[in-house]
Amino acid sequence: MDQETLARLRARYADARPGEVFDPHFAEIARAQFAEGGRRRWPFEGPATLLDAPLDESAAQKPDLGGLDLALIGVPMDLGVTNRAGARLGPRAVRAVERIGPYEPVLDLVPLSRGRIADIGDVPMPTRYALERCHEAIEAFVARVHGAGARPLLVGGDHSITLPVLRALGRDRPLGLVHIDAHADTAGMQEGTKFHHGGPFREAVLAGVLDPARTVQIGIRGGAGWLWEFSHDAGMTVIPMHEVERLGIPAVIARAREVVGDGPAYLSFDIDALDPAFAPGTGTPEAGGLTTREAIALLRGLAGLDIVAGDVVEVAPQYDPTTVTAQAGAQMLFQILCLMVLAPSWRPRAGAGPGR
């Protein structure tokens, strides 16, 4: 070993203090992670929150949402499932995941430093028995967040929750959509109701809050393709999983960016987009899906789109004792958070904090 290099490294690092980082960029990040005296908070210490963001449940009761720029919100409701129930426990499971972030190395970003961001708790549901009433509560809650000038990032719950969210956000102008899922979720009436997790995007288009021409659905597969006629008839761009495999992730990213364009868009990630090998804890698993690595690459490639809100849905932790599904859900949530704070229209009220 070169002795001059060894001497230089010893002089700089042998007696370095806890949390002492010399690169100016990374030192700025480190200062936000280490308290006075060099102590870093243990990942399993204190109340569990989404992405380890500060907890501020009182913000939901304030007219200005306490000045927050972005609200992380749990939606523990799964009355719309067609197969295995349990996604109501998704927010709790994702909150329990440790060590996601704080730094996104490819995007060179600490998203929680980009404004005032907090976990404001769960949407309070009025009933455990009536889906439509829960949808009304979700819509009202998200509309209040939106009206206060904050952007919502949600964890469900089943995929039916996305319909009231889009209703709350798309009232003034319909949103575009990046939808990553095993199922297109544009089915119609089933068993006396159209408000189920297999049809939120059909209803959102018909409500005038989702623009099908600016909607791309990625990873669709399985034997229920006959249910997704509406996607094609409405002009949505559907990239089924076998096409994702043929085209490759870079080409899929390019197509998604072309479809969504420059306007405001929503990003909805159903955890069953991942192959059950990577996410067994979900209600309607479909073999042959994305790997976790592919999904992260896909989301990173969407940086720069105007993603103004999003969700991760269908994590049902009781079907996965390994917690790998919740781990994947938390990572997807982190990637969507990065996209939201990189959106061209992102304007934090208090400015950016430490980190890039």
VEXFIMAR-387085 format. One line per field, with one value per residue (C-alpha): residue number from 0; chain; x, y, z; residue in one letter. Coordinates in Angstrom, 3 decimals. Layout:
BEGIN
num: NUM/...
cadena: A/...
x: X/...
y: Y/...
z: Z/...
residuo: A/...
END
This chain:
BEGIN
num: 0/1/2/3/4/5/6/7/8/9/10/11/12/13/14/15/16/17/18/19/20/21/22/23/24/25/26/27/28/29/30/31/32/33/34/35/36/37/38/39/40/41/42/43/44/45/46/47/48/49/50/51/52/53/54/55/56/57/58/59/60/61/62/63/64/65/66/67/68/69/70/71/72/73/74/75/76/77/78/79/80/81/82/83/84/85/86/87/88/89/90/91/92/93/94/95/96/97/98/99/100/101/102/103/104/105/106/107/108/109/110/111/112/113/114/115/116/117/118/119/120/121/122/123/124/125/126/127/128/129/130/131/132/133/134/135/136/137/138/139/140/141/142/143/144/145/146/147/148/149/150/151/152/153/154/155/156/157/158/159/160/161/162/163/164/165/166/167/168/169/170/171/172/173/174/175/176/177/178/179/180/181/182/183/184/185/186/187/188/189/190/191/192/193/194/195/196/197/198/199/200/201/202/203/204/205/206/207/208/209/210/211/212/213/214/215/216/217/218/219/220/221/222/223/224/225/226/227/228/229/230/231/232/233/234/235/236/237/238/239/240/241/242/243/244/245/246/247/248/249/250/251/252/253/254/255/256/257/258/259/260/261/262/263/264/265/266/267/268/269/270/271/272/273/274/275/276/277/278/279/280/281/282/283/284/285/286/287/288/289/290/291/292/293/294/295/296/297/298/299/300/301/302/303/304/305/306/307/308/309/310/311/312/313/314/315/316/317/318/319/320/321/322/323/324/325/326/327/328/329/330/331/332/333/334/335/336/337/338/339/340/341/342/343/344/345/346/347/348/349/350/351/352/353/354/355
cadena: A/A/A/A/A/A/A/A/A/A/A/A/A/A/A/A/A/A/A/A/A/A/A/A/A/A/A/A/A/A/A/A/A/A/A/A/A/A/A/A/A/A/A/A/A/A/A/A/A/A/A/A/A/A/A/A/A/A/A/A/A/A/A/A/A/A/A/A/A/A/A/A/A/A/A/A/A/A/A/A/A/A/A/A/A/A/A/A/A/A/A/A/A/A/A/A/A/A/A/A/A/A/A/A/A/A/A/A/A/A/A/A/A/A/A/A/A/A/A/A/A/A/A/A/A/A/A/A/A/A/A/A/A/A/A/A/A/A/A/A/A/A/A/A/A/A/A/A/A/A/A/A/A/A/A/A/A/A/A/A/A/A/A/A/A/A/A/A/A/A/A/A/A/A/A/A/A/A/A/A/A/A/A/A/A/A/A/A/A/A/A/A/A/A/A/A/A/A/A/A/A/A/A/A/A/A/A/A/A/A/A/A/A/A/A/A/A/A/A/A/A/A/A/A/A/A/A/A/A/A/A/A/A/A/A/A/A/A/A/A/A/A/A/A/A/A/A/A/A/A/A/A/A/A/A/A/A/A/A/A/A/A/A/A/A/A/A/A/A/A/A/A/A/A/A/A/A/A/A/A/A/A/A/A/A/A/A/A/A/A/A/A/A/A/A/A/A/A/A/A/A/A/A/A/A/A/A/A/A/A/A/A/A/A/A/A/A/A/A/A/A/A/A/A/A/A/A/A/A/A/A/A/A/A/A/A/A/A/A/A/A/A/A/A/A/A/A/A/A/A/A/A/A/A/A/A
x: 0.000/1.184/2.436/1.660/-1.968/-2.115/-0.712/-3.235/-6.152/-4.990/-4.627/-8.152/-10.145/-8.396/-9.792/-12.865/-15.798/-19.154/-20.991/-17.980/-18.024/-15.545/-17.160/-19.134/-22.268/-22.409/-21.427/-24.583/-26.643/-24.815/-25.552/-29.253/-28.812/-26.586/-27.625/-25.369/-22.584/-22.642/-25.587/-27.687/-31.260/-31.704/-33.902/-36.177/-36.456/-39.603/-42.966/-42.932/-43.821/-43.989/-40.424/-39.300/-40.779/-41.754/-45.148/-47.657/-51.188/-52.389/-51.627/-54.701/-56.908/-55.307/-56.672/-53.207/-52.139/-49.524/-47.667/-46.754/-45.718/-46.353/-48.451/-47.803/-51.150/-52.322/-55.602/-56.351/-59.425/-59.909/-63.656/-63.246/-61.177/-62.217/-59.882/-57.838/-58.620/-55.973/-54.639/-56.219/-53.074/-50.795/-50.128/-49.134/-46.794/-45.135/-44.665/-42.868/-40.215/-36.820/-33.924/-35.529/-33.540/-32.735/-30.526/-31.419/-28.021/-28.977/-31.058/-28.570/-31.379/-32.526/-36.242/-37.232/-34.939/-36.863/-39.602/-41.862/-42.921/-44.653/-46.693/-50.082/-51.589/-54.518/-57.715/-60.349/-62.958/-66.612/-67.472/-65.922/-68.864/-69.802/-67.315/-69.038/-69.020/-65.308/-64.697/-66.535/-64.284/-61.123/-62.203/-63.038/-59.763/-57.593/-59.557/-58.754/-55.048/-55.095/-56.996/-54.403/-51.689/-50.045/-49.506/-50.655/-48.709/-50.793/-50.439/-53.458/-55.557/-56.966/-56.827/-60.362/-58.960/-57.382/-60.774/-61.747/-58.197/-58.386/-61.816/-60.355/-57.318/-58.733/-61.710/-60.131/-58.340/-58.029/-54.702/-52.435/-51.514/-48.619/-50.224/-47.911/-49.892/-50.643/-54.238/-55.581/-58.396/-60.854/-63.559/-67.230/-70.087/-69.528/-71.947/-74.032/-71.268/-68.781/-66.774/-64.309/-60.557/-60.898/-62.437/-61.108/-59.580/-62.688/-64.747/-62.117/-62.237/-66.031/-65.976/-63.815/-60.887/-58.475/-57.309/-57.089/-54.940/-52.282/-52.582/-50.060/-50.586/-47.445/-46.960/-50.508/-50.761/-52.775/-55.987/-58.366/-57.501/-61.085/-62.024/-59.825/-61.725/-62.316/-58.579/-58.178/-61.484/-60.743/-57.325/-55.113/-51.661/-51.390/-47.946/-48.540/-45.826/-44.774/-44.200/-42.223/-40.020/-39.639/-39.018/-36.885/-37.182/-35.502/-37.991/-40.919/-39.683/-39.457/-42.986/-44.381/-42.729/-44.127/-47.677/-47.797/-46.103/-45.586/-48.889/-49.639/-49.869/-50.610/-48.511/-50.251/-48.183/-50.016/-47.585/-48.877/-47.033/-44.093/-43.778/-45.019/-41.430/-40.727/-44.131/-46.205/-48.154/-50.955/-54.572/-54.386/-50.864/-50.009/-46.934/-44.545/-44.239/-41.538/-38.571/-38.034/-34.890/-36.777/-39.498/-36.977/-35.240/-38.595/-39.519/-36.107/-36.495/-39.638/-37.787/-38.750/-42.373/-44.804/-45.888/-48.102/-49.441/-49.312/-49.986/-48.764/-51.590/-52.505/-49.803/-51.432/-48.753/-50.395/-49.647/-45.921/-44.172/-40.836/-41.933/-40.372/-43.639/-43.785/-40.104/-40.809/-43.850/-41.834/-39.105/-41.651/-43.136/-39.673/-39.106/-42.457/-41.593/-38.389/-40.370/-42.786/-40.082/-38.351/-41.552/-41.254/-44.220/-42.870/-42.699/-41.968/-43.282/-40.306/-37.593/-35.317/-33.426/-30.048/-29.043/-29.725
y: 0.000/3.489/4.910/8.499/7.536/5.594/8.551/10.908/8.607/8.137/11.873/12.504/9.481/7.739/10.121/11.358/12.222/10.371/11.768/13.687/13.661/15.699/15.917/19.214/17.746/14.627/16.624/18.681/15.488/14.084/17.183/16.495/12.904/13.302/15.166/17.211/14.991/12.753/10.558/9.222/8.189/4.434/3.244/1.312/4.148/6.200/6.064/4.494/6.908/6.768/7.085/8.156/11.599/13.768/12.867/15.730/14.405/17.808/19.326/17.649/19.819/23.144/25.261/25.675/22.112/23.636/25.060/21.613/21.291/17.557/15.273/11.544/9.904/6.404/5.099/1.869/0.746/-2.381/-2.766/-2.867/-6.041/-8.881/-11.532/-11.608/-8.872/-7.283/-4.165/-2.125/-3.078/-1.713/1.738/0.235/-2.256/0.399/2.647/-0.191/-0.466/0.839/2.297/3.628/6.662/9.321/9.644/8.666/8.024/7.945/11.121/12.631/13.721/13.820/14.274/15.077/18.109/19.631/21.298/20.765/17.127/15.125/12.009/13.393/10.038/8.196/9.320/8.831/6.456/6.860/3.162/-0.257/-1.470/0.997/1.528/4.581/6.433/5.707/7.058/10.247/10.614/10.063/12.621/15.224/14.656/14.905/17.922/19.664/18.829/20.073/23.215/24.007/24.077/20.739/17.761/14.296/11.041/8.150/4.545/2.252/0.320/-1.252/0.410/1.756/4.570/6.198/7.172/9.592/10.946/11.756/13.292/15.602/16.584/16.672/18.948/21.979/20.124/16.404/14.841/12.615/9.251/6.839/3.607/0.691/-2.458/-6.045/-5.022/-2.053/-1.462/-0.132/-2.767/-1.844/-2.832/-6.008/-7.559/-4.433/-1.843/-0.004/1.274/-1.582/-1.937/-3.229/-0.054/3.223/4.542/3.915/5.893/8.644/9.156/9.187/11.725/14.017/14.055/11.793/12.401/9.026/10.486/11.292/7.937/5.110/1.708/-0.391/-4.056/-5.282/-9.062/-12.123/-13.688/-10.772/-8.803/-9.011/-6.681/-3.835/-2.906/0.591/1.328/0.836/2.437/5.542/6.012/4.997/3.691/0.134/-1.469/-5.081/-6.970/-8.991/-5.700/-4.327/-7.406/-7.025/-3.269/-2.969/-0.438/2.510/2.286/2.027/5.123/7.026/6.013/6.973/10.382/10.947/10.025/12.035/15.099/18.317/18.573/17.623/13.893/11.344/8.216/5.125/2.044/-1.182/-3.505/-6.446/-4.880/-6.723/-10.451/-12.417/-13.552/-9.954/-9.036/-12.010/-9.917/-8.651/-9.489/-10.377/-11.636/-12.265/-14.276/-12.829/-9.248/-6.656/-7.194/-4.672/-3.482/-2.927/-0.985/1.312/1.926/2.689/5.224/6.885/7.320/9.406/12.204/15.556/14.690/16.911/14.297/16.266/13.379/9.607/6.443/2.943/0.462/-3.181/-4.093/-6.871/-7.788/-10.848/-12.868/-12.169/-13.080/-12.016/-8.306/-8.100/-6.748/-3.897/-3.237/-2.958/-0.765/1.630/1.826/2.627/5.293/6.802/6.854/8.574/11.132/11.866/12.391/14.744/17.018/17.047/17.996/21.226/22.747/21.913/25.169/24.584/27.415/27.468/26.671/23.651/22.251/20.476/18.162/18.407
z: 0.000/-0.786/2.504/1.645/0.949/4.227/6.170/4.579/5.360/8.950/9.453/8.231/9.431/12.326/14.942/13.090/15.333/15.016/12.019/10.745/6.945/4.914/1.481/1.592/0.000/2.162/5.256/4.797/4.723/7.755/9.817/9.395/10.594/13.645/16.778/19.042/20.327/17.253/18.242/15.385/16.102/16.115/13.227/15.626/18.159/18.782/16.987/13.545/10.731/6.960/5.632/9.111/8.462/11.441/12.905/12.970/13.359/14.571/11.160/9.676/11.903/10.926/8.060/6.544/7.443/9.706/6.721/5.359/1.748/1.524/3.707/4.029/4.748/5.643/4.249/6.179/4.211/2.101/1.669/-2.110/-2.505/-4.796/-3.395/-0.191/2.321/4.537/2.806/5.610/7.525/4.797/6.299/9.638/7.945/5.771/8.803/10.587/7.863/8.966/7.001/3.818/2.699/3.660/0.556/-3.018/-4.624/-8.307/-8.110/-5.623/-3.362/0.255/-0.378/3.200/3.022/0.123/2.148/5.156/4.958/7.695/8.356/9.407/10.355/8.815/7.157/9.888/8.491/9.470/9.229/8.781/6.729/3.945/1.114/-0.376/2.954/3.349/-0.147/0.829/3.885/1.817/-0.782/1.867/3.725/0.605/-0.633/2.664/2.286/-1.301/-0.368/2.300/-0.367/0.515/-1.756/-0.642/-0.821/0.423/1.513/1.201/1.572/-1.533/-4.935/-4.720/-2.535/-5.593/-7.020/-4.214/-4.168/-7.885/-7.387/-4.767/-6.838/-10.370/-9.814/-11.469/-14.265/-15.009/-14.107/-16.130/-14.648/-14.389/-13.210/-12.372/-11.652/-12.630/-13.424/-15.395/-12.863/-15.433/-14.954/-14.637/-12.375/-10.370/-7.901/-7.648/-7.283/-9.466/-6.491/-6.045/-6.437/-9.984/-11.400/-9.947/-13.167/-15.258/-12.755/-12.547/-16.327/-16.323/-13.482/-15.617/-13.174/-15.111/-18.685/-20.457/-23.247/-20.627/-18.831/-19.105/-17.482/-17.031/-16.151/-16.861/-17.055/-16.032/-17.273/-16.676/-19.809/-21.016/-18.142/-19.419/-22.595/-21.206/-21.042/-24.780/-25.774/-23.685/-25.296/-22.384/-23.227/-21.914/-21.760/-20.691/-18.885/-21.926/-23.766/-20.818/-21.114/-24.864/-24.885/-21.759/-18.946/-20.773/-23.659/-21.253/-19.422/-22.714/-23.672/-20.255/-20.411/-23.908/-22.867/-19.645/-21.105/-19.185/-17.315/-13.715/-13.110/-10.417/-9.812/-8.474/-7.606/-6.815/-5.051/-7.116/-10.053/-8.550/-9.109/-6.065/-5.545/-4.474/-3.014/-1.864/0.645/-1.544/-2.290/-5.992/-6.791/-10.453/-11.429/-13.990/-12.769/-12.285/-10.028/-7.269/-9.038/-12.298/-10.488/-8.803/-12.146/-13.766/-11.095/-11.168/-14.909/-14.418/-12.604/-14.048/-14.777/-12.897/-10.338/-7.951/-5.836/-5.588/-3.695/-2.905/-2.424/-1.800/0.736/2.778/5.329/6.886/3.736/4.054/7.322/5.828/5.589/2.112/0.652/3.147/2.498/-1.219/-0.577/1.565/-1.095/-3.812/-1.540/-1.113/-4.873/-5.466/-2.792/-4.713/-7.915/-6.175/-4.778/-8.167/-10.003/-12.011/-10.145/-6.653/-4.676/-0.981/1.151/3.522/0.993/0.910/3.852/3.945/1.170/-2.568
residuo: M/D/Q/E/T/L/A/R/L/R/A/R/Y/A/D/A/R/P/G/E/V/F/D/P/H/F/A/E/I/A/R/A/Q/F/A/E/G/G/R/R/R/W/P/F/E/G/P/A/T/L/L/D/A/P/L/D/E/S/A/A/Q/K/P/D/L/G/G/L/D/L/A/L/I/G/V/P/M/D/L/G/V/T/N/R/A/G/A/R/L/G/P/R/A/V/R/A/V/E/R/I/G/P/Y/E/P/V/L/D/L/V/P/L/S/R/G/R/I/A/D/I/G/D/V/P/M/P/T/R/Y/A/L/E/R/C/H/E/A/I/E/A/F/V/A/R/V/H/G/A/G/A/R/P/L/L/V/G/G/D/H/S/I/T/L/P/V/L/R/A/L/G/R/D/R/P/L/G/L/V/H/I/D/A/H/A/D/T/A/G/M/Q/E/G/T/K/F/H/H/G/G/P/F/R/E/A/V/L/A/G/V/L/D/P/A/R/T/V/Q/I/G/I/R/G/G/A/G/W/L/W/E/F/S/H/D/A/G/M/T/V/I/P/M/H/E/V/E/R/L/G/I/P/A/V/I/A/R/A/R/E/V/V/G/D/G/P/A/Y/L/S/F/D/I/D/A/L/D/P/A/F/A/P/G/T/G/T/P/E/A/G/G/L/T/T/R/E/A/I/A/L/L/R/G/L/A/G/L/D/I/V/A/G/D/V/V/E/V/A/P/Q/Y/D/P/T/T/V/T/A/Q/A/G/A/Q/M/L/F/Q/I/L/C/L/M/V/L/A/P/S/W/R/P/R/A/G/A/G/P/G/R
END
